[in-house]
Amino acid sequence: MAKHLEQEDAMLRGYPDVARELKANNGRLLNEMEELTKRTIIAKSDPALHQEQVRY
C-alpha cells in the first residue's frame, strides 16, 4: 500500500463494519498500518463498497 501512496496522508474507504473495526480499540489497527506505511491513515465508511473492498 505504501508504495502506491504519494501523499503523506491517506484516506482508506471501506464497508462500515470494516471502518468501525479499524477504529476499534483506540485505532490499534490504524496505528499499526500508519507505522508500517509511515503515513497518516484516515478510515472512512462507505456503504456502497462490498465488505471485502477497500479504496485508498
C-alpha positions in Angstrom: 0.0 0.0 0.0 2.7 2.5 0.9 4.4 2.4 -2.4 1.1 3.4 -4.1 0.7 6.4 -1.9 2.4 9.6 -3.0 0.9 11.9 -0.3 1.7 11.9 3.4 -1.9 11.3 4.4 -4.1 8.5 3.0 -7.9 8.1 3.2 -9.0 4.5 3.4 -12.6 3.8 2.5 -14.3 0.6 3.4 -17.6 -1.0 4.3 -18.9 0.5 7.5 -18.2 -2.6 9.6 -14.6 -2.7 8.3 -14.0 1.0 9.0 -15.5 0.5 12.5 -13.2 -2.4 13.2 -10.1 -0.3 12.1 -11.1 2.4 14.5 -11.8 0.0 17.4 -9.5 -0.4 20.4 -8.3 3.2 20.1 -7.4 2.7 16.5 -4.9 0.0 17.2 -5.1 -1.4 13.6 -4.9 2.0 12.1 -1.9 2.8 14.2 -0.1 -0.4 13.1 -0.9 0.5 9.5 0.5 4.0 10.0 3.7 2.7 11.5 4.2 0.3 8.5 3.4 2.8 5.8 4.9 5.9 7.6 1.7 7.7 6.6 -1.3 9.1 8.4 -4.3 7.0 7.6 -7.9 8.1 7.9 -10.6 5.4 7.8 -14.0 6.4 6.4 -17.0 4.2 6.0 -18.6 3.7 2.5 -21.7 1.6 2.5 -21.5 1.4 -1.3 -18.5 -0.9 -1.1 -18.6 -4.6 -0.6 -17.2 -5.7 2.8 -14.2 -7.1 1.1 -13.4 -4.0 -0.9 -11.2 -1.2 0.2 -10.4 2.0 -1.7 -7.5 4.4 -1.0 
